[in-house]
Amino acid sequence: MTAPVVAVGTDEGRPDFGPDDVDALADDLLAIAGPRGISSLPRALARAARDGSGMSPILSAQDLGEPDLVCYPRTADAVPAIVRAAVARGVPITTRGKGTGNYGQVIPRFGGLVLDMTSLTEIRDVTGRSVTAQAGARMINLEQTAWAHEHQLWMYPSTVQSTLGGFLAGGSAGTGTIVHGRNHQGFVDALDVVHATADAEVVHLEGADATPFVHTYGVAGIIVGATIRVEPLQQWRCVYASFASGREAFDAALRLATVEPKPRLLSADGPTITAALPDDPALVRGRASVRGIIDARALAETTDLIASAGGRVEAVREGIAETVKLSTLSYNHPTWWLQKSQPDKWFHMEVRGDALVTRLDEVEQVYEGGMLHLEVGHEMMFGMLNGIYRSPQQVIDGVAALEELGVGVHSPHQWYVDLDAERVRALAQQTDPKGLLNPGRWM
């Protein structure tokens, strides 16, 4: 069963709890987390009711929910006690990192408790294979730590300030995905997870036992820590190139994807999206842009390919600050900048397949004002197709047209579990028998 293109709220999975249960839980949490570890102040509740779903005009028009309480555990050991208390009171738990996801995954559909994990930031160990950290550690800090040890993360998201737990639970791809695939494909060596049971404790899972809990939106367990893969640090160069048109830029990106060693990231935009990106002399107004994090050993081949494809190399930069900066111009971020430059105008759909380049003109004509942001992924092309927003029905109608062109589509306008949903539901029934973990995520 596939998720709908546009989310429509239902009461399926709504836990049976009320104000008295919330008040009793607040007293319980006061004893566990202390007076500074719990809040029901309007400002705290409002903050915990927001994420990056403002990028979707469809989700923005809906009331996605608001918590009754927010709890801020300061130690990983406190998390099982918090969960046991919530289970005893029958109050749902929605776990939250930095709230950078774009689909409303961390907004509590039915209220209850939001568990804010951002204080759990300890980075414990770095080896030649992996780094171990608590769930609230930020991905940028993990990358910086890896670099300090002459290593690099296999991947990190374009929203580099997101947390480790948030990326594993709700994200999927980013810088490094072009080589290693998505974050449920060997990226995680181990997880520390808390299930929603009356006797909840931290459960340590390794390898194949840990993987099923990745990209499950927190419905099957609360991630409190993880061990993720690293590899020897490569010498990276951030290459910015410009082209006369989006067609030339996208064709060049296809060719650049063949260089060895493979790029760590490769993004492309037409002139209109490029003009909406932050001011930078390497992003030339009126021209399309290709941006890549390129291994220094492939730099000469890369610049030659750019020139032979009719492009100009605008800048070559190096250092971790530059690789992180270029990463923040990838995936959903060009859409965000486009929306910022022209508010209340644009929407986007996540799309994939070679047809994005081979049938570019047809793809961009599906939606009014259509413009593609392209990413080179793991053995495939994918990106964000931007269009002028008119109505939810317009968004839905375009999906069939895209699929006829051979384009795969994933909607960023719904909050349902949509990766192997039946397997995740079966897992959650074992680890969350009362249905208290982030409920309302099933279609």
C-alpha positions as CSV (number, residue, x, y, z in Angstrom):
1,M,0.0,0.0,0.0
2,T,1.4,3.4,-1.0
3,A,1.0,6.6,0.9
4,P,-1.4,9.3,-0.6
5,V,0.1,12.2,-2.5
6,V,-1.6,14.7,-0.1
7,A,-2.1,14.0,3.6
8,V,-5.7,14.0,5.0
9,G,-5.9,13.8,8.7
10,T,-7.7,10.9,10.3
11,D,-8.2,9.7,13.8
12,E,-6.7,6.2,13.2
13,G,-4.4,5.3,16.1
14,R,-5.6,8.1,18.4
15,P,-4.7,7.1,22.0
16,D,-7.4,7.3,24.6
17,F,-6.0,9.8,27.1
18,G,-7.3,13.1,28.7
19,P,-6.2,16.2,30.7
20,D,-6.1,14.2,34.0
21,D,-3.6,11.8,32.4
22,V,-1.4,14.7,31.2
23,D,-1.5,16.4,34.6
24,A,-0.5,13.1,36.3
25,L,2.3,12.6,33.8
26,A,3.6,16.2,34.4
27,D,3.9,15.3,38.1
28,D,5.8,12.1,37.2
29,L,8.2,13.9,34.9
30,L,8.8,16.7,37.4
31,A,10.3,14.0,39.7
32,I,12.3,12.4,36.8
33,A,13.6,15.4,34.9
34,G,13.3,18.3,37.4
35,P,11.5,21.6,37.0
36,R,13.8,22.7,34.1
37,G,13.3,19.5,32.3
38,I,9.6,19.9,31.6
39,S,7.4,22.6,30.2
40,S,3.8,23.4,29.3
41,L,4.4,27.0,28.6
42,P,2.8,28.2,25.3
43,R,6.1,29.2,23.8
44,A,7.6,25.8,24.4
45,L,4.5,24.0,23.1
46,A,4.4,26.2,19.9
47,R,8.0,25.5,19.2
48,A,7.4,21.8,19.5
49,A,4.5,22.0,17.1
50,R,6.7,23.2,14.2
51,D,9.1,21.6,11.8
52,G,10.2,22.1,8.2
53,S,6.7,21.3,6.8
54,G,6.3,25.0,6.2
55,M,7.8,24.2,2.8
56,S,4.6,22.5,1.8
57,P,1.7,24.9,1.2
58,I,-0.6,21.9,1.6
59,L,0.7,21.0,5.1
60,S,0.9,24.6,6.1
61,A,-2.8,25.0,5.6
62,Q,-3.6,22.2,8.1
63,D,-3.6,22.0,11.8
64,L,-1.1,19.2,12.3
65,G,-1.3,19.1,16.1
66,E,0.3,20.6,19.2
67,P,1.7,18.8,22.3
68,D,0.4,19.1,25.9
69,L,3.9,18.8,27.4
70,V,7.5,19.0,26.4
71,C,10.3,17.1,28.2
72,Y,14.0,17.7,27.8
73,P,16.0,14.8,29.1
74,R,19.6,15.7,30.1
75,T,20.9,12.1,30.2
76,A,20.2,9.0,28.1
77,D,19.4,7.1,31.4
78,A,16.4,9.4,32.0
79,V,14.7,8.4,28.7
80,P,13.5,4.9,29.8
81,A,12.0,6.4,33.0
82,I,10.2,9.1,31.0
83,V,8.8,6.5,28.6
84,R,7.7,4.2,31.4
85,A,5.8,7.1,33.0
86,A,4.1,8.0,29.7
87,V,3.1,4.4,29.0
88,A,1.7,4.0,32.5
89,R,-0.5,7.1,31.9
90,G,-1.4,6.2,28.3
91,V,0.0,9.5,27.0
92,P,1.5,9.4,23.4
93,I,5.2,10.3,22.9
94,T,6.6,12.1,19.9
95,T,10.4,12.2,19.8
96,R,12.0,15.3,18.3
97,G,15.5,16.5,17.3
98,K,16.0,19.9,15.7
99,G,12.7,19.7,13.8
100,T,14.3,20.1,10.4
101,G,12.2,17.4,8.6
102,N,9.9,18.6,5.9
103,Y,6.9,16.4,6.2
104,G,5.4,17.1,9.7
105,Q,6.9,13.9,11.1
106,V,7.7,15.4,14.5
107,I,4.5,17.4,15.0
108,P,2.3,15.5,17.6
109,R,-0.8,14.6,15.7
110,F,-2.9,13.9,18.8
111,G,-1.0,16.0,21.4
112,G,0.6,14.3,24.4
113,L,4.3,14.5,25.2
114,V,7.1,15.7,22.9
115,L,10.4,14.3,23.9
116,D,13.1,16.8,22.9
117,M,16.4,15.0,22.5
118,T,18.6,18.0,21.6
119,S,20.4,18.0,25.0
120,L,21.8,14.5,24.5
121,T,24.9,15.7,22.5
122,E,27.8,13.5,23.7
123,I,30.2,12.2,21.0
124,R,31.7,9.2,22.7
125,D,34.1,7.4,20.4
126,V,35.7,7.6,16.9
127,T,37.4,4.6,15.4
128,G,38.7,3.8,11.9
129,R,35.2,2.3,11.1
130,S,32.7,4.4,13.0
131,V,31.7,7.2,15.4
132,T,29.4,6.7,18.4
133,A,27.2,9.5,19.7
134,Q,24.0,10.3,21.5
135,A,20.9,11.1,19.5
136,G,21.0,14.9,20.0
137,A,24.5,15.3,18.5
138,R,24.4,17.5,15.5
139,M,25.5,16.0,12.2
140,I,27.9,19.0,11.5
141,N,29.6,18.3,14.8
142,L,30.0,14.6,13.9
143,E,31.5,15.5,10.6
144,Q,33.9,17.9,12.2
145,T,34.9,15.3,14.8
146,A,35.5,12.8,12.0
147,W,37.7,15.3,10.1
148,A,39.7,15.9,13.2
149,H,40.5,12.2,13.2
150,E,41.4,12.1,9.5
151,H,38.0,10.5,8.6
152,Q,34.7,11.6,7.2
153,L,31.1,10.4,7.7
154,W,29.7,8.1,5.1
155,M,26.9,10.7,4.7
156,Y,25.2,13.7,6.3
157,P,22.0,15.6,5.4
158,S,21.9,19.0,3.7
159,T,20.4,20.4,6.9
160,V,23.7,20.0,8.7
161,Q,22.4,21.2,12.0
162,S,20.0,18.3,12.2
163,T,20.6,15.7,14.9
164,L,21.9,12.2,14.6
165,G,18.6,10.7,15.9
166,G,16.5,12.9,13.7
167,F,18.5,12.0,10.5
168,L,18.3,8.3,11.2
169,A,14.6,8.4,12.1
170,G,13.2,10.8,9.5
171,G,15.9,11.6,7.0
172,S,17.3,9.3,4.3
173,A,20.0,11.0,2.1
174,G,22.6,13.7,1.8
175,T,26.2,14.4,1.1
176,G,27.9,11.0,0.5
177,T,24.7,9.3,-0.7
178,I,26.0,9.3,-4.2
179,V,28.5,6.7,-3.1
180,H,26.9,4.9,-0.2
181,G,23.1,5.0,-0.9
182,R,20.6,6.0,1.8
183,N,21.0,5.9,5.5
184,H,19.3,2.5,6.0
185,Q,21.7,0.9,3.7
186,G,24.7,-0.1,5.9
187,F,25.3,3.4,7.4
188,V,24.3,2.3,10.9
189,D,26.4,-0.2,12.8
190,A,24.4,0.0,16.1
191,L,21.5,1.7,17.8
192,D,20.5,2.3,21.4
193,V,16.7,2.2,21.3
194,V,13.9,2.6,23.9
195,H,10.6,0.7,23.3
196,A,7.3,2.0,24.5
197,T,6.6,-0.7,27.1
198,A,5.8,-0.7,30.8
199,D,9.3,-2.0,31.6
200,A,11.2,0.2,29.1
201,E,15.0,0.1,29.1
202,V,17.7,1.0,26.6
203,V,18.1,-1.8,24.2
204,H,21.4,-2.1,22.3
205,L,21.0,-3.4,18.7
206,E,23.8,-4.1,16.2
207,G,24.0,-4.7,12.5
208,A,20.9,-6.3,11.0
209,D,19.0,-6.0,14.2
210,A,19.5,-2.2,14.2
211,T,18.6,-1.5,10.6
212,P,14.8,-2.0,10.8
213,F,14.6,1.0,13.2
214,V,16.1,3.4,10.7
215,H,13.8,5.8,8.8
216,T,10.7,4.8,10.8
217,Y,9.7,8.3,12.1
218,G,10.1,7.1,15.7
219,V,7.0,4.9,15.6
220,A,8.9,1.7,16.5
221,G,11.3,3.0,19.1
222,I,13.1,6.0,20.4
223,I,16.7,6.3,19.3
224,V,18.9,7.5,22.2
225,G,22.3,6.8,20.6
226,A,23.9,5.4,17.5
227,T,27.1,4.1,15.9
228,I,27.5,5.2,12.3
229,R,30.1,4.5,9.6
230,V,33.0,6.7,8.8
231,E,35.8,6.2,6.2
232,P,39.3,7.7,5.6
233,L,39.2,11.4,4.8
234,Q,39.5,12.3,1.1
235,Q,40.9,15.6,-0.1
236,W,37.9,17.4,-1.4
237,R,37.5,20.4,-3.7
238,C,34.2,22.3,-4.0
239,V,33.7,23.1,-7.7
240,Y,31.2,25.7,-8.9
241,A,30.5,25.8,-12.6
242,S,28.1,27.9,-14.7
243,F,26.3,27.1,-17.9
244,A,24.1,29.0,-20.3
245,S,21.0,26.9,-19.7
246,G,19.6,24.3,-17.3
247,R,19.7,21.8,-20.1
248,E,23.4,22.2,-20.5
249,A,23.9,22.1,-16.7
250,F,21.9,18.9,-16.3
251,D,23.7,17.2,-19.2
252,A,27.0,18.1,-17.7
253,A,26.0,16.7,-14.3
254,L,25.3,13.4,-16.0
255,R,28.8,13.4,-17.4
256,L,30.4,14.5,-14.2
257,A,28.7,11.6,-12.4
258,T,31.1,9.3,-14.2
259,V,34.3,10.6,-12.8
260,E,36.4,8.5,-10.5
261,P,36.7,8.7,-7.5
262,K,33.1,9.6,-7.4
263,P,32.0,13.0,-6.3
264,R,30.6,13.3,-2.7
265,L,27.8,15.6,-3.9
266,L,26.7,16.8,-7.3
267,S,23.8,19.3,-7.7
268,A,22.5,21.4,-10.6
269,D,20.0,24.2,-11.1
270,G,18.7,26.3,-13.9
271,P,19.1,30.1,-14.0
272,T,15.9,31.0,-12.0
273,I,16.7,28.8,-9.0
274,T,20.4,29.8,-9.1
275,A,19.3,33.4,-8.9
276,A,17.4,32.7,-5.7
277,L,20.4,31.1,-3.9
278,P,22.5,33.2,-1.5
279,D,24.7,35.8,-3.1
280,D,28.1,34.3,-4.1
281,P,30.3,35.3,-7.1
282,A,30.5,31.6,-8.0
283,L,26.7,31.5,-8.5
284,V,26.4,33.7,-11.6
285,R,23.0,35.4,-12.1
286,G,21.4,34.6,-15.4
287,R,23.3,31.3,-15.8
288,A,22.6,27.8,-14.6
289,S,24.8,26.2,-11.9
290,V,26.5,22.9,-11.3
291,R,28.1,22.4,-7.9
292,G,30.2,19.4,-6.8
293,I,32.3,18.1,-4.0
294,I,35.0,16.5,-6.0
295,D,38.0,14.4,-5.0
296,A,41.2,16.3,-5.7
297,R,42.4,13.4,-7.8
298,A,39.5,13.9,-10.2
299,L,39.7,17.7,-10.4
300,A,41.5,17.9,-13.7
301,E,39.1,15.5,-15.3
302,T,36.2,17.4,-13.8
303,T,37.3,20.8,-15.1
304,D,38.0,19.4,-18.6
305,L,34.5,17.9,-18.7
306,I,32.9,21.2,-17.7
307,A,34.8,23.0,-20.4
308,S,33.9,20.4,-23.1
309,A,30.2,20.6,-22.0
310,G,30.2,24.4,-22.7
311,G,30.5,25.5,-19.0
312,R,32.8,27.8,-17.0
313,V,34.5,26.9,-13.8
314,E,33.6,29.8,-11.5
315,A,35.4,28.7,-8.3
316,V,37.3,25.8,-6.7
317,R,37.4,25.9,-2.9
318,E,38.6,23.6,-0.2
319,G,38.2,22.9,3.6
320,I,35.4,21.6,5.8
321,A,33.6,25.0,5.9
322,E,33.3,25.0,2.2
323,T,32.1,21.4,1.8
324,V,29.4,22.1,4.5
325,K,28.4,25.3,2.7
326,L,28.0,23.6,-0.6
327,S,26.0,20.8,1.1
328,T,23.5,23.4,2.3
329,L,22.8,24.2,-1.3
330,S,21.6,20.7,-2.1
331,Y,18.4,18.6,-1.8
332,N,15.5,20.6,-0.5
333,H,17.4,23.8,0.2
334,P,17.3,25.4,-3.3
335,T,13.5,25.0,-3.1
336,W,13.6,26.7,0.3
337,W,15.6,29.6,-1.2
338,L,13.2,29.9,-4.1
339,Q,10.3,30.0,-1.7
340,K,12.0,32.6,0.4
341,S,12.7,34.8,-2.7
342,Q,9.0,34.5,-3.8
343,P,6.8,33.7,-0.8
344,D,3.5,31.8,-1.1
345,K,4.2,30.9,-4.7
346,W,6.1,27.6,-5.1
347,F,5.6,24.0,-4.1
348,H,7.8,21.0,-4.9
349,M,7.7,17.2,-5.5
350,E,10.5,14.8,-5.0
351,V,11.3,13.0,-8.3
352,R,13.8,10.5,-9.5
353,G,14.9,8.7,-12.6
354,D,17.0,9.3,-15.8
355,A,13.9,10.8,-17.4
356,L,14.6,14.0,-15.3
357,V,17.4,14.7,-17.8
358,T,16.5,12.7,-20.9
359,R,13.0,14.2,-20.9
360,L,13.7,17.4,-19.0
361,D,11.4,19.6,-21.1
362,E,8.4,17.3,-20.7
363,V,9.1,16.9,-17.0
364,E,9.2,20.6,-16.4
365,Q,6.0,21.2,-18.3
366,V,3.9,19.0,-16.0
367,Y,3.4,21.8,-13.5
368,E,3.0,25.5,-14.2
369,G,6.3,27.3,-13.9
370,G,8.0,23.9,-13.6
371,M,11.8,24.0,-12.7
372,L,13.9,21.1,-11.7
373,H,16.6,21.0,-9.0
374,L,18.8,18.0,-9.8
375,E,20.8,15.8,-7.5
376,V,23.0,12.9,-8.6
377,G,22.2,10.0,-6.3
378,H,23.3,6.4,-5.8
379,E,23.2,5.0,-9.3
380,M,20.3,7.3,-10.2
381,M,19.2,10.9,-10.8
382,F,16.7,12.5,-8.4
383,G,15.7,16.0,-7.4
384,M,12.9,18.5,-6.6
385,L,10.5,19.5,-9.3
386,N,9.2,23.0,-8.4
387,G,6.0,24.5,-9.7
388,I,3.6,27.4,-9.0
389,Y,1.1,26.3,-6.4
390,R,-2.6,26.5,-7.2
391,S,-4.4,23.7,-5.3
392,P,-3.9,20.3,-3.8
393,Q,-5.7,18.7,-6.7
394,Q,-3.2,20.3,-9.1
395,V,-0.4,18.6,-7.2
396,I,-2.2,15.2,-7.3
397,D,-3.0,15.5,-11.0
398,G,0.6,16.0,-12.0
399,V,1.7,12.7,-10.4
400,A,0.2,10.5,-13.1
401,A,1.7,12.6,-15.9
402,L,5.1,12.4,-14.3
403,E,4.8,8.6,-13.9
404,E,3.9,8.3,-17.6
405,L,7.2,10.0,-18.4
406,G,9.0,7.4,-16.4
407,V,9.6,9.6,-13.4
408,G,9.3,8.2,-9.9
409,V,7.5,10.5,-7.4
410,H,7.6,10.9,-3.7
411,S,5.3,13.4,-2.1
412,P,6.6,15.8,0.5
413,H,3.0,16.8,1.3
414,Q,2.1,13.8,3.7
415,W,3.2,12.7,7.1
416,Y,2.7,8.9,6.8
417,V,5.3,6.2,7.1
418,D,6.0,5.4,3.5
419,L,9.1,3.2,3.4
420,D,8.2,-0.4,3.8
421,A,5.1,0.7,5.8
422,E,3.6,-2.8,6.5
423,R,6.9,-4.1,7.9
424,V,7.3,-1.0,10.1
425,R,3.8,-1.3,11.3
426,A,4.4,-5.0,12.3
427,L,7.6,-4.0,14.1
428,A,5.8,-1.2,15.9
429,Q,3.1,-3.6,17.1
430,Q,5.8,-5.5,18.9
431,T,7.8,-2.6,20.4
432,D,4.9,-0.2,21.0
433,P,1.9,-2.4,21.9
434,K,-0.3,0.5,23.0
435,G,0.4,2.6,19.9
436,L,1.9,5.5,21.8
437,L,4.9,6.3,19.7
438,N,4.3,9.2,17.3
439,P,0.7,8.0,16.6
440,G,-1.2,9.0,13.5
441,R,1.5,8.0,11.0
442,W,-0.5,5.4,9.1
443,M,-2.7,6.0,6.0
